[in-house]
């Protein structure tokens, strides 16, 4: 018996701890690939479920909460490292940080964020009581809390959350109700149910009942998804479609802020496009103009935007065009902002949107970390934050809501603009420059993020970027047009804004942020703790 027990190992039939750890790492890497498949850039929803189910199976086989926490940490560290490995490019290739230090920084960040999932896994293992559907719900609740913590604590970095793999697939229909975190929670519940069914003898009736229920639920979601898509094909009453010209300068990141190369190239190319574009709305990406207005040649900004501020009847395109332009603003006295300027006929002054959610180490330096930023050769600075829920850009009957760079990662902040449905955005516009991350999967991951926001709010998302993905996404989260990445060009197309009733997600997130999800996760966790205590008391009575 002792020899048999040794062969089973501390994790039971799955073998020694080392094997379980290796399997957790592999499952984590598969989870990373599900967000944007490396060979196509497309999300793979079934891989997300399969990899999470494999990890859940490891948790069920673990012998203690401590072992479960270690497995959770290994899974999450591999998942997050495989998701945002491209941070290495920004720190090493463009920042000049030594390769070992850059690699260590990426893994260190993933390991730190992975601690949330370690706690979630350990708590689940401590409170689970082998009651199938109840334990699956407990697992989903702790997974939800870990995702929320990663998304909001320490300024938040929820890039690669599991729900993004489901912008396509049956669970996508739930985005309008529960958002990306809710989808991730439901996927976790389903993954645990699958793991529990696989752990059972599949010849038993109970296991087949679980499988049958999962298939029926999946079929129901698929039908609902189809019906929702068909319903969304009929847009709410809006003006005529807005014609677009989305500019993609493809200025190499190592030249973008260089006075002898990237700066004159950007100023010349964007000026040419702004002066010649014929679309109703022209959008140039984040920091398309890489200098402050006071640093530009006298008259430059006026000359490239004059056609957009002409009143009707003044000749040319007067009164028929508007432009959104990414540009830094400010001065030493007032501070600087990463901003969007909007130009349209009849304005008393240009429209201005200031980025609210700044990038740590890029747009602000966290306390005690200046030593780290000084090791890199990157133009860093402390920018001022814009307000949440800034006014939209009003043009051609549309309420156009800009967001800059990874601000579209924070749906709860975009949702603040939906508190008053009559003033809610009809179109989102994302202006980005993720050239810092080279020709990597970061481009496709960011596109999936924008698609999820379109699904959550049922509003189209227009993207103008430096290197990609410049695209038009409709209110169903479908990419209708896209410019190839890493080419210099202009994407022309149309977008039809949407107004009227807001989605359930937009309604509750505009009022309470993500607190309802926090409350739900905490409630389930609290009930599980109470149930566990009662069970222990009954066992000792």
C-alpha positions in Angstrom: 0.0 0.0 0.0 2.9 2.4 0.8 4.4 1.8 -2.6 1.1 2.4 -4.3 0.6 5.6 -2.4 4.0 6.8 -3.5 3.2 6.1 -7.1 0.1 8.1 -6.8 2.0 11.1 -5.4 0.8 14.0 -3.3 -1.6 15.2 -6.1 -3.3 11.8 -6.5 -3.7 10.1 -9.8 -2.2 13.0 -11.8 1.2 12.2 -10.4 3.9 14.2 -8.6 3.8 17.9 -7.9 6.4 18.6 -10.6 4.1 17.0 -13.3 1.1 18.9 -12.1 3.1 22.1 -12.1 4.3 21.5 -15.7 0.7 20.8 -16.8 -0.4 24.1 -15.1 2.2 26.0 -17.1 1.1 24.4 -20.3 -2.6 25.1 -19.6 -1.6 28.8 -18.9 0.2 29.1 -22.2 -2.9 27.7 -24.0 -5.0 30.2 -22.1 -2.8 33.0 -23.5 -3.0 31.7 -27.0 -6.8 31.6 -26.8 -7.0 35.4 -26.6 -5.4 35.8 -30.0 -4.1 32.7 -31.8 -0.5 33.4 -32.7 -0.9 32.2 -36.3 -4.1 34.0 -37.2 -4.7 36.7 -34.5 -8.2 35.4 -34.0 -9.7 34.6 -30.6 -10.3 30.9 -29.9 -13.1 30.6 -27.4 -13.1 26.8 -27.1 -9.4 26.8 -26.3 -10.0 29.2 -23.4 -12.6 26.8 -22.0 -10.5 23.8 -22.6 -7.3 25.2 -21.0 -9.2 26.5 -18.0 -11.0 23.2 -17.6 -7.6 21.5 -17.6 -6.4 23.8 -14.9 -9.6 23.2 -12.9 -9.0 19.4 -13.2 -5.6 20.0 -11.6 -7.2 22.0 -8.7 -9.7 19.2 -8.1 -6.8 16.7 -7.8 -4.7 18.9 -5.5 -4.4 17.7 -1.9 -4.4 21.0 0.0 -5.1 24.7 -0.4 -1.4 25.4 -0.5 -0.8 23.1 -3.4 -3.8 24.6 -5.2 -2.4 28.1 -4.7 0.9 27.1 -6.2 -0.8 25.6 -9.2 -2.9 28.8 -9.6 0.2 30.9 -9.5 2.0 28.8 -12.0 -1.0 28.8 -14.4 -1.5 32.5 -14.1 2.1 33.4 -14.4 2.4 31.3 -17.6 -0.8 32.7 -19.0 0.1 36.4 -18.4 3.7 36.0 -19.5 2.4 34.4 -22.7 -0.2 37.2 -23.1 2.0 40.3 -22.7 5.4 39.0 -23.5 5.7 41.9 -26.0 6.4 44.3 -23.2 9.9 42.9 -23.6 10.1 44.6 -27.0 9.3 48.1 -25.6 11.8 47.7 -22.7 14.7 46.1 -24.6 14.3 47.0 -28.3 13.1 50.6 -27.8 14.0 51.2 -24.2 17.6 49.9 -24.3 17.1 47.8 -21.1 19.4 44.8 -21.0 17.6 41.7 -22.3 17.9 39.7 -19.1 16.5 42.6 -17.1 13.6 43.2 -19.6 12.7 39.5 -19.5 12.9 39.5 -15.7 10.6 42.5 -15.6 8.0 40.8 -17.8 8.0 37.6 -15.8 8.0 39.6 -12.5 4.9 41.5 -13.5 3.2 38.4 -14.5 4.2 36.7 -11.3 2.9 39.6 -9.2 -0.4 39.7 -11.0 -0.6 35.9 -10.8 -0.7 36.1 -7.0 -4.4 37.1 -7.3 -5.1 33.8 -9.0 -3.0 32.0 -6.5 -5.2 33.3 -3.6 -8.4 32.5 -5.6 -7.2 28.9 -6.2 -6.2 28.4 -2.6 -9.5 29.8 -1.3 -11.5 27.6 -3.7 -9.7 24.5 -2.6 -10.2 25.3 1.0 -13.9 25.9 0.7 -14.9 23.3 -2.0 -16.9 20.4 -0.7 -17.3 18.2 -3.8 -20.8 19.3 -4.5 -20.7 19.7 -8.2 -22.6 22.7 -9.3 -22.1 24.6 -6.0 -18.4 24.2 -6.2 -18.4 25.3 -9.8 -20.1 28.5 -8.8 -17.6 29.0 -6.0 -14.8 28.6 -8.4 -16.4 31.1 -10.8 -16.8 33.6 -8.0 -13.2 33.4 -6.8 -12.0 33.6 -10.5 -14.2 36.7 -10.9 -12.7 38.3 -7.8 -9.1 37.6 -9.1 -9.9 39.1 -12.5 -11.5 42.2 -10.9 -8.5 42.7 -8.6 -6.1 42.5 -11.6 -8.3 44.9 -13.5 -8.6 47.6 -10.9 -5.9 47.4 -8.2 -2.6 49.3 -8.6 -4.2 51.3 -11.5 -5.3 48.0 -13.1 -3.9 45.9 -16.0 -6.6 43.5 -17.2 -5.0 42.9 -20.6 -5.8 39.4 -21.7 -8.7 38.7 -19.4 -10.2 35.3 -20.2 -13.5 36.8 -21.4 -11.8 38.4 -24.5 -11.5 35.0 -26.1 -15.3 35.0 -26.3 -15.8 38.0 -28.6 -16.7 35.2 -31.0 -18.6 32.1 -29.9 -21.8 31.4 -27.9 -20.9 33.4 -24.8 -20.5 36.6 -26.8 -24.3 37.3 -26.5 -23.8 37.8 -22.7 -21.5 40.8 -23.2 -24.4 43.2 -23.4 -25.6 42.1 -20.0 -22.6 41.1 -17.8 -19.5 42.5 -19.7 -16.2 40.8 -20.2 -15.7 40.0 -16.5 -19.1 38.4 -16.3 -18.3 36.3 -19.3 -15.0 35.2 -17.7 -16.9 34.2 -14.6 -19.4 32.1 -16.5 -16.7 30.5 -18.6 -14.9 29.6 -15.3 -18.1 27.9 -14.0 -18.5 25.9 -17.2 -14.8 24.9 -17.2 -15.2 23.6 -13.6 -18.3 21.6 -14.6 -16.4 20.1 -17.5 -13.5 19.2 -15.1 -15.9 17.7 -12.6 -17.6 15.6 -15.4 -14.2 14.4 -16.6 -13.1 13.5 -13.1 -16.2 11.2 -12.7 -16.6 7.9 -14.4 -18.2 8.9 -17.7 -20.2 5.7 -17.6 -22.2 7.0 -14.7 -25.6 8.6 -15.2 -24.7 11.7 -13.2 -21.7 12.5 -15.5 -23.8 12.1 -18.6 -26.5 14.4 -17.1 -23.8 17.1 -16.6 -22.6 16.7 -20.1 -26.1 16.8 -21.5 -27.0 19.9 -19.5 -23.7 21.6 -20.7 -24.5 20.8 -24.3 -28.1 22.1 -24.0 -26.9 25.3 -22.3 -24.3 25.8 -25.1 -26.9 25.3 -27.8 -29.3 27.7 -26.1 -26.6 30.4 -26.0 -25.7 29.8 -29.6 -29.4 30.2 -30.6 -29.6 33.4 -28.5 -26.4 34.7 -30.1 -27.8 34.1 -33.6 -31.1 35.9 -32.7 -29.3 38.8 -31.1 -27.1 39.3 -34.1 -30.1 39.2 -36.4 -31.9 41.7 -34.2 -28.9 44.0 -34.3 -28.9 44.0 -38.0 -31.7 46.6 -37.9 -30.1 49.8 -36.6 -31.9 52.4 -34.5 -32.9 55.5 -36.4 -29.8 57.5 -37.1 -28.7 60.0 -39.8 -26.9 58.8 -42.9 -23.7 56.8 -42.4 -20.6 58.8 -41.6 -17.9 58.5 -44.2 -14.4 57.9 -42.6 -10.8 58.3 -43.4 -8.6 56.6 -40.8 -4.9 57.5 -41.1 -2.2 55.0 -40.3 1.2 56.6 -40.5 3.3 53.6 -39.7 6.1 55.8 -38.3 8.8 53.4 -36.9 8.8 53.7 -33.1 12.5 54.1 -32.9 12.2 57.2 -35.2 8.8 58.6 -34.0 10.2 61.2 -31.6 13.5 61.8 -33.5 13.8 65.3 -34.9 15.9 64.1 -37.8 13.7 61.3 -39.0 10.3 60.4 -37.6 9.1 63.8 -36.6 9.4 65.5 -40.1 8.1 62.4 -41.8 5.0 62.4 -39.5 4.4 66.1 -39.9 4.7 65.9 -43.7 2.6 62.7 -44.2 -0.3 63.6 -41.9 -0.4 67.1 -43.3 -0.8 65.7 -46.8 -3.6 63.4 -45.7 -5.5 66.0 -43.7 -5.4 68.4 -46.6 -6.5 65.9 -49.2 -9.0 63.6 -47.4 -12.6 63.8 -48.7 -14.4 61.9 -45.9 -16.9 63.4 -43.5 -14.7 62.5 -40.5 -10.9 62.2 -40.7 -9.1 60.6 -37.7 -5.3 60.6 -37.1 -4.0 58.4 -34.3 -2.5 59.0 -30.9 0.4 61.5 -31.1 0.1 61.6 -34.8 1.6 65.1 -34.3 4.5 64.2 -32.0 5.2 67.7 -30.9 3.4 70.3 -28.7 1.6 73.0 -30.6 4.1 75.6 -29.5 6.9 73.4 -30.8 5.4 73.3 -34.4 6.4 75.6 -37.2 4.3 78.8 -37.0 1.0 78.3 -38.8 1.4 74.5 -39.3 -1.6 73.4 -37.2 -3.8 76.1 -38.7 -2.9 75.2 -42.2 -3.7 71.5 -41.8 -7.0 72.1 -40.0 -8.3 75.1 -41.8 -10.5 73.2 -44.2 -12.3 71.6 -41.2 -13.2 74.8 -39.5 -14.6 76.6 -42.5 -18.2 77.5 -42.3 -20.6 76.3 -45.1 -20.4 78.4 -48.2 -16.7 79.4 -47.8 -15.7 77.1 -50.7 -13.8 73.9 -50.8 -15.1 71.4 -48.2 -16.4 74.1 -46.0 -19.0 72.8 -43.5 -18.8 69.2 -44.7 -15.8 67.8 -42.9 -14.4 67.3 -39.4 -11.2 65.9 -38.0 -9.9 64.2 -34.8 -6.2 64.6 -34.3 -3.9 62.9 -31.7 -1.5 65.5 -30.2 0.2 66.2 -26.8 -0.9 69.5 -25.2 0.2 71.6 -22.2 3.2 73.4 -20.9 5.6 73.3 -18.0 3.4 75.5 -15.8 0.1 73.7 -16.3 1.4 70.2 -17.0 1.0 68.0 -20.1 -1.8 65.8 -21.4 -2.0 63.1 -24.0 -4.9 64.5 -26.0 -7.3 64.5 -29.0 -8.2 67.7 -30.7 -11.4 67.9 -32.7 -12.0 70.4 -35.5 -15.4 71.1 -37.0 -17.2 74.0 -38.7 -18.8 76.6 -36.4 -16.7 75.8 -33.3 -15.8 78.6 -31.0 -12.7 76.6 -30.0 -11.3 73.2 -30.9 -12.7 70.2 -29.1 -10.3 68.6 -26.6 -10.3 65.2 -25.0 -7.6 64.4 -22.4 -6.6 60.8 -21.7 -7.7 59.7 -18.3 -6.3 56.2 -17.7 -2.5 56.7 -18.0 0.0 54.0 -18.7 2.3 53.3 -15.7 6.0 53.9 -16.4 5.0 55.5 -19.8 2.8 58.4 -18.9 3.3 58.5 -15.2 6.0 57.1 -12.9 4.7 55.2 -9.9 6.2 56.2 -6.5 9.6 54.6 -5.8 10.0 53.4 -9.4 11.9 56.3 -10.9 15.1 54.3 -10.7 13.6 51.7 -13.0 12.5 54.2 -15.7 15.9 55.9 -15.6 17.4 52.6 -16.8 15.5 52.9 -20.1 16.0 55.3 -23.0 12.3 56.1 -23.5 10.7 59.6 -23.6 8.8 59.2 -20.3 6.9 61.8 -18.4 4.2 62.5 -15.8 1.1 63.5 -17.6 -2.1 65.1 -16.1 -5.2 62.9 -16.1 -8.4 63.9 -17.9 -11.7 63.4 -16.2 -13.9 60.3 -16.5 -16.9 60.8 -18.8 -15.7 63.7 -20.8 -18.1 65.3 -23.3 -18.3 63.7 -26.7 -17.3 65.4 -30.0 -20.5 66.4 -31.8 -20.5 66.1 -35.5 -23.0 65.2 -38.3 -25.7 64.2 -35.8 -23.3 61.8 -34.0 -22.0 61.9 -30.4 -18.4 60.7 -31.0 -16.6 59.5 -27.9 -12.8 59.3 -28.2 -10.5 57.1 -26.1 -6.8 56.8 -26.3 -4.5 53.8 -26.4 -5.5 51.1 -23.9 -8.3 53.2 -22.4 -10.7 50.9 -24.2 -9.5 48.2 -21.9 -11.5 49.7 -19.1 -15.2 49.3 -20.0 -16.3 50.6 -16.6 -14.7 54.0 -17.4 -16.2 54.2 -21.0 -19.5 53.2 -19.4 -19.6 56.4 -17.3 -20.7 58.2 -20.5 -24.0 56.2 -20.6 -25.6 57.5 -17.4 -27.9 59.7 -19.5 -29.1 57.7 -22.5 -30.0 60.9 -24.3 -26.4 62.0 -24.2 -24.7 58.6 -24.5 -22.1 58.1 -27.3 -23.3 56.9 -30.7 -19.8 56.0 -31.9 -16.5 55.2 -30.1 -13.2 56.2 -31.6 -10.0 54.7 -30.4 -6.7 56.5 -31.3 -3.7 54.4 -30.5 0.0 53.9 -31.0 1.2 50.5 -29.9 4.2 50.6 -32.2 6.2 50.2 -28.9 5.4 46.5 -29.1 6.5 45.8 -32.7 4.8 43.4 -35.1 3.5 41.3 -32.3 0.2 39.7 -31.2 -0.5 42.8 -29.1 -2.1 44.3 -32.2 -4.7 41.5 -32.5 -5.2 41.4 -28.7 -6.0 45.1 -28.7 -8.5 44.6 -31.6 -10.3 41.9 -29.6 -10.5 44.4 -26.7 -12.2 47.0 -28.9 -14.6 44.3 -30.3 -15.6 43.4 -26.7 -16.4 47.1 -26.0 -18.6 47.2 -29.1 -20.5 44.1 -27.9 -20.9 45.5 -24.4 -22.3 48.8 -25.4 -23.7 47.9 -28.8 -21.9 50.9 -30.3 -19.5 50.8 -33.2 -15.8 51.3 -32.5 -13.6 53.1 -35.0 -9.9 52.6 -34.6 -7.1 54.8 -36.0 -3.6 53.7 -35.1 0.0 54.3 -36.0 0.9 50.7 -36.9 -2.4 48.7 -36.5 -5.0 47.6 -36.1 -6.7 50.4 -37.9 -10.2 49.1 -38.4 -14.0 49.7 -38.4 -16.0 47.6 -35.9 -19.8 47.6 -36.0 -22.1 47.4 -33.0 -22.1 43.6 -33.2 -18.4 43.5 -32.6 -17.7 42.5 -36.2 -14.7 43.9 -38.0 -16.2 45.2 -41.2 -13.0 46.7 -42.6 -9.3 46.6 -41.6 -6.1 48.1 -42.9 -3.1 45.7 -42.9 -0.8 46.3 -40.0 2.6 48.0 -40.4 1.8 49.7 -43.7 1.3 53.4 -44.3 -2.1 54.1 -45.7 -5.6 55.3 -45.2 -8.7 53.2 -44.5 -11.8 54.6 -46.0 -15.3 53.3 -45.1 -18.5 54.2 -43.3 -19.9 53.9 -39.8 -23.5 54.1 -38.7 -23.9 55.3 -35.1 -26.5 53.9 -32.7 -28.6 55.6 -30.2 -31.7 54.9 -28.1 -31.9 52.4 -25.2 -28.6 51.4 -23.7 -27.6 47.8 -23.0 -28.1 46.3 -19.5 -24.3 46.4 -19.0 -24.1 50.1 -19.9 -27.0 50.8 -17.6 -25.6 49.3 -14.4 -21.9 50.0 -15.1 -22.6 53.7 -15.6 -24.2 53.9 -12.2 -22.2 51.6 -10.0 -19.1 50.7 -12.0 -17.9 47.1 -11.3 -19.2 47.1 -7.7 -22.1 44.7 -8.5 -19.6 42.1 -9.7 -17.5 42.6 -6.7 -20.6 42.2 -4.5 -21.6 39.0 -6.3 -18.2 37.4 -6.0 -17.9 38.4 -2.3 -21.4 37.1 -1.6 -20.7 33.7 -3.1 -17.4 33.5 -1.3 -18.9 34.5 2.0 -21.7 31.9 1.7 -19.1 29.3 0.9 -17.1 30.2 4.0 -20.3 30.0 6.2 -21.2 26.6 4.6 -17.7 25.3 5.3 -17.7 26.4 8.9 -21.1 24.8 9.5 -19.9 21.6 7.9 -16.8 21.5 10.2 -19.0 22.1 13.3 -21.3 19.3 12.3 -18.4 17.0 11.8 -17.0 17.7 15.3 -20.3 17.7 17.0 
